[in-house]
Every structure is written in C-alpha cells, then in structure tokens.
Amino acid sequence: MEEEIIRIIDVDGVEQQVEKVAILEDEEEKNKYLVYAKGETQKSGNKILYIAKLTVGEKGYELDNITDEDEWMNVKKIMSEIVSK
C-alpha cells in the first residue's frame, strides 16, 4: 500500500509532512478524526500513531486535540470496530 503524505500545521504554527493512515468517522456525532504517523517507531518496530479531531476552519480542515473523555472513548470504540472486521 502506498503512503499518502499530507501537510499539517501544528498548534505552534509549524508545518509538518506526515503520513495519513486513516480517516475515522463517528456517524452518530458527525465527527471526523485523522489518524497519522510522523515516521516514528516504538522499540518493537511498530509505528507510533497520532489521532486528532478534524474540524473545518477558515483555511480548510484544522486539527484539534481530543480533550473530552467521552469523545476519546467514542474514538476508541470506532477503532475497535475497525480492527474487529
């Protein structure tokens, strides 16, 4: 599978090139989440993944932190459903 590299700008305004792994959608709450990697790996060799909430801003999509515990539990549920398929 070919990597899709996208450009993001972090909360400090720093531009980064990251690998888009997936877009998760919460149909019930109408939220979308970006799963991405920065090329980092754990000691075990597994990729380190990041997840951020996608919101529409003035300049297109923006990434927001997931700070609400209930929302984070919902994201985990979505990921579990994908893995179990």
Phi and psi restraints in degrees (range 20) as a CNS / XPLOR table:
assign (resid 1 and name C) (resid 2 and name N)
       (resid 2 and name CA) (resid 2 and name C) 1.0 -80.1 20.0 2
assign (resid 2 and name N) (resid 2 and name CA)
       (resid 2 and name C) (resid 3 and name N) 1.0 136.9 20.0 2
assign (resid 2 and name C) (resid 3 and name N)
       (resid 3 and name CA) (resid 3 and name C) 1.0 -71.9 20.0 2
assign (resid 3 and name N) (resid 3 and name CA)
       (resid 3 and name C) (resid 4 and name N) 1.0 140.9 20.0 2
assign (resid 3 and name C) (resid 4 and name N)
       (resid 4 and name CA) (resid 4 and name C) 1.0 -107.9 20.0 2
assign (resid 4 and name N) (resid 4 and name CA)
       (resid 4 and name C) (resid 5 and name N) 1.0 112.7 20.0 2
assign (resid 4 and name C) (resid 5 and name N)
       (resid 5 and name CA) (resid 5 and name C) 1.0 -93.3 20.0 2
assign (resid 5 and name N) (resid 5 and name CA)
       (resid 5 and name C) (resid 6 and name N) 1.0 130.1 20.0 2
assign (resid 5 and name C) (resid 6 and name N)
       (resid 6 and name CA) (resid 6 and name C) 1.0 -126.1 20.0 2
assign (resid 6 and name N) (resid 6 and name CA)
       (resid 6 and name C) (resid 7 and name N) 1.0 162.8 20.0 2
assign (resid 6 and name C) (resid 7 and name N)
       (resid 7 and name CA) (resid 7 and name C) 1.0 -103.6 20.0 2
assign (resid 7 and name N) (resid 7 and name CA)
       (resid 7 and name C) (resid 8 and name N) 1.0 129.8 20.0 2
assign (resid 7 and name C) (resid 8 and name N)
       (resid 8 and name CA) (resid 8 and name C) 1.0 -126.1 20.0 2
assign (resid 8 and name N) (resid 8 and name CA)
       (resid 8 and name C) (resid 9 and name N) 1.0 158.5 20.0 2
assign (resid 8 and name C) (resid 9 and name N)
       (resid 9 and name CA) (resid 9 and name C) 1.0 -120.0 20.0 2
assign (resid 9 and name N) (resid 9 and name CA)
       (resid 9 and name C) (resid 10 and name N) 1.0 121.8 20.0 2
assign (resid 9 and name C) (resid 10 and name N)
       (resid 10 and name CA) (resid 10 and name C) 1.0 -77.7 20.0 2
assign (resid 10 and name N) (resid 10 and name CA)
       (resid 10 and name C) (resid 11 and name N) 1.0 179.0 20.0 2
assign (resid 10 and name C) (resid 11 and name N)
       (resid 11 and name CA) (resid 11 and name C) 1.0 -63.8 20.0 2
assign (resid 11 and name N) (resid 11 and name CA)
       (resid 11 and name C) (resid 12 and name N) 1.0 -20.1 20.0 2
assign (resid 11 and name C) (resid 12 and name N)
       (resid 12 and name CA) (resid 12 and name C) 1.0 -89.5 20.0 2
assign (resid 12 and name N) (resid 12 and name CA)
       (resid 12 and name C) (resid 13 and name N) 1.0 1.9 20.0 2
assign (resid 12 and name C) (resid 13 and name N)
       (resid 13 and name CA) (resid 13 and name C) 1.0 84.4 20.0 2
assign (resid 13 and name N) (resid 13 and name CA)
       (resid 13 and name C) (resid 14 and name N) 1.0 10.2 20.0 2
assign (resid 13 and name C) (resid 14 and name N)
       (resid 14 and name CA) (resid 14 and name C) 1.0 -88.6 20.0 2
assign (resid 14 and name N) (resid 14 and name CA)
       (resid 14 and name C) (resid 15 and name N) 1.0 127.9 20.0 2
assign (resid 14 and name C) (resid 15 and name N)
       (resid 15 and name CA) (resid 15 and name C) 1.0 -81.5 20.0 2
assign (resid 15 and name N) (resid 15 and name CA)
       (resid 15 and name C) (resid 16 and name N) 1.0 137.4 20.0 2
assign (resid 15 and name C) (resid 16 and name N)
       (resid 16 and name CA) (resid 16 and name C) 1.0 -133.6 20.0 2
assign (resid 16 and name N) (resid 16 and name CA)
       (resid 16 and name C) (resid 17 and name N) 1.0 147.4 20.0 2
assign (resid 16 and name C) (resid 17 and name N)
       (resid 17 and name CA) (resid 17 and name C) 1.0 -99.2 20.0 2
assign (resid 17 and name N) (resid 17 and name CA)
       (resid 17 and name C) (resid 18 and name N) 1.0 122.2 20.0 2
assign (resid 17 and name C) (resid 18 and name N)
       (resid 18 and name CA) (resid 18 and name C) 1.0 -131.1 20.0 2
assign (resid 18 and name N) (resid 18 and name CA)
       (resid 18 and name C) (resid 19 and name N) 1.0 161.9 20.0 2
assign (resid 18 and name C) (resid 19 and name N)
       (resid 19 and name CA) (resid 19 and name C) 1.0 -91.3 20.0 2
assign (resid 19 and name N) (resid 19 and name CA)
       (resid 19 and name C) (resid 20 and name N) 1.0 121.9 20.0 2
assign (resid 19 and name C) (resid 20 and name N)
       (resid 20 and name CA) (resid 20 and name C) 1.0 -76.6 20.0 2
assign (resid 20 and name N) (resid 20 and name CA)
       (resid 20 and name C) (resid 21 and name N) 1.0 120.2 20.0 2
assign (resid 20 and name C) (resid 21 and name N)
       (resid 21 and name CA) (resid 21 and name C) 1.0 -93.3 20.0 2
assign (resid 21 and name N) (resid 21 and name CA)
       (resid 21 and name C) (resid 22 and name N) 1.0 -46.0 20.0 2
assign (resid 21 and name C) (resid 22 and name N)
       (resid 22 and name CA) (resid 22 and name C) 1.0 -166.7 20.0 2
assign (resid 22 and name N) (resid 22 and name CA)
       (resid 22 and name C) (resid 23 and name N) 1.0 161.5 20.0 2
assign (resid 22 and name C) (resid 23 and name N)
       (resid 23 and name CA) (resid 23 and name C) 1.0 -114.8 20.0 2
assign (resid 23 and name N) (resid 23 and name CA)
       (resid 23 and name C) (resid 24 and name N) 1.0 122.5 20.0 2
assign (resid 23 and name C) (resid 24 and name N)
       (resid 24 and name CA) (resid 24 and name C) 1.0 -99.0 20.0 2
assign (resid 24 and name N) (resid 24 and name CA)
       (resid 24 and name C) (resid 25 and name N) 1.0 142.2 20.0 2
assign (resid 24 and name C) (resid 25 and name N)
       (resid 25 and name CA) (resid 25 and name C) 1.0 -124.3 20.0 2
assign (resid 25 and name N) (resid 25 and name CA)
       (resid 25 and name C) (resid 26 and name N) 1.0 132.1 20.0 2
assign (resid 25 and name C) (resid 26 and name N)
       (resid 26 and name CA) (resid 26 and name C) 1.0 -100.7 20.0 2
assign (resid 26 and name N) (resid 26 and name CA)
       (resid 26 and name C) (resid 27 and name N) 1.0 98.1 20.0 2
assign (resid 26 and name C) (resid 27 and name N)
       (resid 27 and name CA) (resid 27 and name C) 1.0 -60.1 20.0 2
assign (resid 27 and name N) (resid 27 and name CA)
       (resid 27 and name C) (resid 28 and name N) 1.0 -38.3 20.0 2
assign (resid 27 and name C) (resid 28 and name N)
       (resid 28 and name CA) (resid 28 and name C) 1.0 -67.5 20.0 2
assign (resid 28 and name N) (resid 28 and name CA)
       (resid 28 and name C) (resid 29 and name N) 1.0 -46.2 20.0 2
assign (resid 28 and name C) (resid 29 and name N)
       (resid 29 and name CA) (resid 29 and name C) 1.0 -93.9 20.0 2
assign (resid 29 and name N) (resid 29 and name CA)
       (resid 29 and name C) (resid 30 and name N) 1.0 -6.8 20.0 2
assign (resid 29 and name C) (resid 30 and name N)
       (resid 30 and name CA) (resid 30 and name C) 1.0 62.9 20.0 2
assign (resid 30 and name N) (resid 30 and name CA)
       (resid 30 and name C) (resid 31 and name N) 1.0 35.9 20.0 2
assign (resid 30 and name C) (resid 31 and name N)
       (resid 31 and name CA) (resid 31 and name C) 1.0 -106.7 20.0 2
assign (resid 31 and name N) (resid 31 and name CA)
       (resid 31 and name C) (resid 32 and name N) 1.0 153.0 20.0 2
assign (resid 31 and name C) (resid 32 and name N)
       (resid 32 and name CA) (resid 32 and name C) 1.0 -125.1 20.0 2
assign (resid 32 and name N) (resid 32 and name CA)
       (resid 32 and name C) (resid 33 and name N) 1.0 148.7 20.0 2
assign (resid 32 and name C) (resid 33 and name N)
       (resid 33 and name CA) (resid 33 and name C) 1.0 -134.2 20.0 2
assign (resid 33 and name N) (resid 33 and name CA)
       (resid 33 and name C) (resid 34 and name N) 1.0 140.0 20.0 2
assign (resid 33 and name C) (resid 34 and name N)
       (resid 34 and name CA) (resid 34 and name C) 1.0 -99.5 20.0 2
assign (resid 34 and name N) (resid 34 and name CA)
       (resid 34 and name C) (resid 35 and name N) 1.0 126.0 20.0 2
assign (resid 34 and name C) (resid 35 and name N)
       (resid 35 and name CA) (resid 35 and name C) 1.0 -102.7 20.0 2
assign (resid 35 and name N) (resid 35 and name CA)
       (resid 35 and name C) (resid 36 and name N) 1.0 123.4 20.0 2
assign (resid 35 and name C) (resid 36 and name N)
       (resid 36 and name CA) (resid 36 and name C) 1.0 -142.7 20.0 2
assign (resid 36 and name N) (resid 36 and name CA)
       (resid 36 and name C) (resid 37 and name N) 1.0 163.7 20.0 2
assign (resid 36 and name C) (resid 37 and name N)
       (resid 37 and name CA) (resid 37 and name C) 1.0 -128.1 20.0 2
assign (resid 37 and name N) (resid 37 and name CA)
       (resid 37 and name C) (resid 38 and name N) 1.0 149.5 20.0 2
assign (resid 37 and name C) (resid 38 and name N)
       (resid 38 and name CA) (resid 38 and name C) 1.0 -108.5 20.0 2
assign (resid 38 and name N) (resid 38 and name CA)
       (resid 38 and name C) (resid 39 and name N) 1.0 14.2 20.0 2
assign (resid 38 and name C) (resid 39 and name N)
       (resid 39 and name CA) (resid 39 and name C) 1.0 84.4 20.0 2
assign (resid 39 and name N) (resid 39 and name CA)
       (resid 39 and name C) (resid 40 and name N) 1.0 12.0 20.0 2
assign (resid 39 and name C) (resid 40 and name N)
       (resid 40 and name CA) (resid 40 and name C) 1.0 -94.0 20.0 2
assign (resid 40 and name N) (resid 40 and name CA)
       (resid 40 and name C) (resid 41 and name N) 1.0 149.2 20.0 2
assign (resid 40 and name C) (resid 41 and name N)
       (resid 41 and name CA) (resid 41 and name C) 1.0 -130.8 20.0 2
assign (resid 41 and name N) (resid 41 and name CA)
       (resid 41 and name C) (resid 42 and name N) 1.0 153.6 20.0 2
assign (resid 41 and name C) (resid 42 and name N)
       (resid 42 and name CA) (resid 42 and name C) 1.0 -79.2 20.0 2
assign (resid 42 and name N) (resid 42 and name CA)
       (resid 42 and name C) (resid 43 and name N) 1.0 170.0 20.0 2
assign (resid 42 and name C) (resid 43 and name N)
       (resid 43 and name CA) (resid 43 and name C) 1.0 -57.8 20.0 2
assign (resid 43 and name N) (resid 43 and name CA)
       (resid 43 and name C) (resid 44 and name N) 1.0 -29.8 20.0 2
assign (resid 43 and name C) (resid 44 and name N)
       (resid 44 and name CA) (resid 44 and name C) 1.0 -74.7 20.0 2
assign (resid 44 and name N) (resid 44 and name CA)
       (resid 44 and name C) (resid 45 and name N) 1.0 -10.8 20.0 2
assign (resid 44 and name C) (resid 45 and name N)
       (resid 45 and name CA) (resid 45 and name C) 1.0 98.0 20.0 2
assign (resid 45 and name N) (resid 45 and name CA)
       (resid 45 and name C) (resid 46 and name N) 1.0 -8.1 20.0 2
assign (resid 45 and name C) (resid 46 and name N)
       (resid 46 and name CA) (resid 46 and name C) 1.0 -73.8 20.0 2
assign (resid 46 and name N) (resid 46 and name CA)
       (resid 46 and name C) (resid 47 and name N) 1.0 145.1 20.0 2
assign (resid 46 and name C) (resid 47 and name N)
       (resid 47 and name CA) (resid 47 and name C) 1.0 -66.7 20.0 2
assign (resid 47 and name N) (resid 47 and name CA)
       (resid 47 and name C) (resid 48 and name N) 1.0 144.0 20.0 2
assign (resid 47 and name C) (resid 48 and name N)
       (resid 48 and name CA) (resid 48 and name C) 1.0 -88.6 20.0 2
assign (resid 48 and name N) (resid 48 and name CA)
       (resid 48 and name C) (resid 49 and name N) 1.0 125.1 20.0 2
assign (resid 48 and name C) (resid 49 and name N)
       (resid 49 and name CA) (resid 49 and name C) 1.0 -109.4 20.0 2
assign (resid 49 and name N) (resid 49 and name CA)
       (resid 49 and name C) (resid 50 and name N) 1.0 149.5 20.0 2
assign (resid 49 and name C) (resid 50 and name N)
       (resid 50 and name CA) (resid 50 and name C) 1.0 -122.5 20.0 2
assign (resid 50 and name N) (resid 50 and name CA)
       (resid 50 and name C) (resid 51 and name N) 1.0 149.9 20.0 2
assign (resid 50 and name C) (resid 51 and name N)
       (resid 51 and name CA) (resid 51 and name C) 1.0 -132.2 20.0 2
assign (resid 51 and name N) (resid 51 and name CA)
       (resid 51 and name C) (resid 52 and name N) 1.0 133.4 20.0 2
assign (resid 51 and name C) (resid 52 and name N)
       (resid 52 and name CA) (resid 52 and name C) 1.0 -138.6 20.0 2
assign (resid 52 and name N) (resid 52 and name CA)
       (resid 52 and name C) (resid 53 and name N) 1.0 149.6 20.0 2
assign (resid 52 and name C) (resid 53 and name N)
       (resid 53 and name CA) (resid 53 and name C) 1.0 -76.6 20.0 2
assign (resid 53 and name N) (resid 53 and name CA)
       (resid 53 and name C) (resid 54 and name N) 1.0 133.7 20.0 2
assign (resid 53 and name C) (resid 54 and name N)
       (resid 54 and name CA) (resid 54 and name C) 1.0 -93.6 20.0 2
assign (resid 54 and name N) (resid 54 and name CA)
       (resid 54 and name C) (resid 55 and name N) 1.0 125.1 20.0 2
assign (resid 54 and name C) (resid 55 and name N)
       (resid 55 and name CA) (resid 55 and name C) 1.0 -127.7 20.0 2
assign (resid 55 and name N) (resid 55 and name CA)
       (resid 55 and name C) (resid 56 and name N) 1.0 156.2 20.0 2
assign (resid 55 and name C) (resid 56 and name N)
       (resid 56 and name CA) (resid 56 and name C) 1.0 -91.8 20.0 2
assign (resid 56 and name N) (resid 56 and name CA)
       (resid 56 and name C) (resid 57 and name N) 1.0 122.9 20.0 2
assign (resid 56 and name C) (resid 57 and name N)
       (resid 57 and name CA) (resid 57 and name C) 1.0 -115.5 20.0 2
assign (resid 57 and name N) (resid 57 and name CA)
       (resid 57 and name C) (resid 58 and name N) 1.0 -168.6 20.0 2
assign (resid 57 and name C) (resid 58 and name N)
       (resid 58 and name CA) (resid 58 and name C) 1.0 -62.3 20.0 2
assign (resid 58 and name N) (resid 58 and name CA)
       (resid 58 and name C) (resid 59 and name N) 1.0 -34.1 20.0 2
assign (resid 58 and name C) (resid 59 and name N)
       (resid 59 and name CA) (resid 59 and name C) 1.0 -106.8 20.0 2
assign (resid 59 and name N) (resid 59 and name CA)
       (resid 59 and name C) (resid 60 and name N) 1.0 20.8 20.0 2
assign (resid 59 and name C) (resid 60 and name N)
       (resid 60 and name CA) (resid 60 and name C) 1.0 112.3 20.0 2
assign (resid 60 and name N) (resid 60 and name CA)
       (resid 60 and name C) (resid 61 and name N) 1.0 -150.4 20.0 2
assign (resid 60 and name C) (resid 61 and name N)
       (resid 61 and name CA) (resid 61 and name C) 1.0 -72.4 20.0 2
assign (resid 61 and name N) (resid 61 and name CA)
       (resid 61 and name C) (resid 62 and name N) 1.0 142.4 20.0 2
assign (resid 61 and name C) (resid 62 and name N)
       (resid 62 and name CA) (resid 62 and name C) 1.0 -125.6 20.0 2
assign (resid 62 and name N) (resid 62 and name CA)
       (resid 62 and name C) (resid 63 and name N) 1.0 151.8 20.0 2
assign (resid 62 and name C) (resid 63 and name N)
       (resid 63 and name CA) (resid 63 and name C) 1.0 -99.9 20.0 2
assign (resid 63 and name N) (resid 63 and name CA)
       (resid 63 and name C) (resid 64 and name N) 1.0 131.5 20.0 2
assign (resid 63 and name C) (resid 64 and name N)
       (resid 64 and name CA) (resid 64 and name C) 1.0 -122.8 20.0 2
assign (resid 64 and name N) (resid 64 and name CA)
       (resid 64 and name C) (resid 65 and name N) 1.0 148.5 20.0 2
assign (resid 64 and name C) (resid 65 and name N)
       (resid 65 and name CA) (resid 65 and name C) 1.0 -69.7 20.0 2
assign (resid 65 and name N) (resid 65 and name CA)
       (resid 65 and name C) (resid 66 and name N) 1.0 149.9 20.0 2
assign (resid 65 and name C) (resid 66 and name N)
       (resid 66 and name CA) (resid 66 and name C) 1.0 -93.6 20.0 2
assign (resid 66 and name N) (resid 66 and name CA)
       (resid 66 and name C) (resid 67 and name N) 1.0 105.3 20.0 2
assign (resid 66 and name C) (resid 67 and name N)
       (resid 67 and name CA) (resid 67 and name C) 1.0 -107.1 20.0 2
assign (resid 67 and name N) (resid 67 and name CA)
       (resid 67 and name C) (resid 68 and name N) 1.0 -18.0 20.0 2
assign (resid 67 and name C) (resid 68 and name N)
       (resid 68 and name CA) (resid 68 and name C) 1.0 -85.5 20.0 2
assign (resid 68 and name N) (resid 68 and name CA)
       (resid 68 and name C) (resid 69 and name N) 1.0 127.5 20.0 2
assign (resid 68 and name C) (resid 69 and name N)
       (resid 69 and name CA) (resid 69 and name C) 1.0 -61.8 20.0 2
assign (resid 69 and name N) (resid 69 and name CA)
       (resid 69 and name C) (resid 70 and name N) 1.0 -40.2 20.0 2
assign (resid 69 and name C) (resid 70 and name N)
       (resid 70 and name CA) (resid 70 and name C) 1.0 -64.8 20.0 2
assign (resid 70 and name N) (resid 70 and name CA)
       (resid 70 and name C) (resid 71 and name N) 1.0 -40.0 20.0 2
assign (resid 70 and name C) (resid 71 and name N)
       (resid 71 and name CA) (resid 71 and name C) 1.0 -65.2 20.0 2
assign (resid 71 and name N) (resid 71 and name CA)
       (resid 71 and name C) (resid 72 and name N) 1.0 -41.8 20.0 2
assign (resid 71 and name C) (resid 72 and name N)
       (resid 72 and name CA) (resid 72 and name C) 1.0 -62.8 20.0 2
assign (resid 72 and name N) (resid 72 and name CA)
       (resid 72 and name C) (resid 73 and name N) 1.0 -39.3 20.0 2
assign (resid 72 and name C) (resid 73 and name N)
       (resid 73 and name CA) (resid 73 and name C) 1.0 -64.0 20.0 2
assign (resid 73 and name N) (resid 73 and name CA)
       (resid 73 and name C) (resid 74 and name N) 1.0 -36.6 20.0 2
assign (resid 73 and name C) (resid 74 and name N)
       (resid 74 and name CA) (resid 74 and name C) 1.0 -64.6 20.0 2
assign (resid 74 and name N) (resid 74 and name CA)
       (resid 74 and name C) (resid 75 and name N) 1.0 -42.0 20.0 2
assign (resid 74 and name C) (resid 75 and name N)
       (resid 75 and name CA) (resid 75 and name C) 1.0 -63.5 20.0 2
assign (resid 75 and name N) (resid 75 and name CA)
       (resid 75 and name C) (resid 76 and name N) 1.0 -42.7 20.0 2
assign (resid 75 and name C) (resid 76 and name N)
       (resid 76 and name CA) (resid 76 and name C) 1.0 -60.8 20.0 2
assign (resid 76 and name N) (resid 76 and name CA)
       (resid 76 and name C) (resid 77 and name N) 1.0 -38.9 20.0 2
assign (resid 76 and name C) (resid 77 and name N)
       (resid 77 and name CA) (resid 77 and name C) 1.0 -63.4 20.0 2
assign (resid 77 and name N) (resid 77 and name CA)
       (resid 77 and name C) (resid 78 and name N) 1.0 -43.3 20.0 2
assign (resid 77 and name C) (resid 78 and name N)
       (resid 78 and name CA) (resid 78 and name C) 1.0 -61.1 20.0 2
assign (resid 78 and name N) (resid 78 and name CA)
       (resid 78 and name C) (resid 79 and name N) 1.0 -45.4 20.0 2
assign (resid 78 and name C) (resid 79 and name N)
       (resid 79 and name CA) (resid 79 and name C) 1.0 -62.8 20.0 2
assign (resid 79 and name N) (resid 79 and name CA)
       (resid 79 and name C) (resid 80 and name N) 1.0 -40.8 20.0 2
assign (resid 79 and name C) (resid 80 and name N)
       (resid 80 and name CA) (resid 80 and name C) 1.0 -62.1 20.0 2
assign (resid 80 and name N) (resid 80 and name CA)
       (resid 80 and name C) (resid 81 and name N) 1.0 -40.2 20.0 2
assign (resid 80 and name C) (resid 81 and name N)
       (resid 81 and name CA) (resid 81 and name C) 1.0 -64.4 20.0 2
assign (resid 81 and name N) (resid 81 and name CA)
       (resid 81 and name C) (resid 82 and name N) 1.0 -37.9 20.0 2
assign (resid 81 and name C) (resid 82 and name N)
       (resid 82 and name CA) (resid 82 and name C) 1.0 -67.1 20.0 2
assign (resid 82 and name N) (resid 82 and name CA)
       (resid 82 and name C) (resid 83 and name N) 1.0 -44.7 20.0 2
assign (resid 82 and name C) (resid 83 and name N)
       (resid 83 and name CA) (resid 83 and name C) 1.0 -65.5 20.0 2
assign (resid 83 and name N) (resid 83 and name CA)
       (resid 83 and name C) (resid 84 and name N) 1.0 -34.5 20.0 2
assign (resid 83 and name C) (resid 84 and name N)
       (resid 84 and name CA) (resid 84 and name C) 1.0 -78.7 20.0 2
assign (resid 84 and name N) (resid 84 and name CA)
       (resid 84 and name C) (resid 85 and name N) 1.0 -8.1 20.0 2
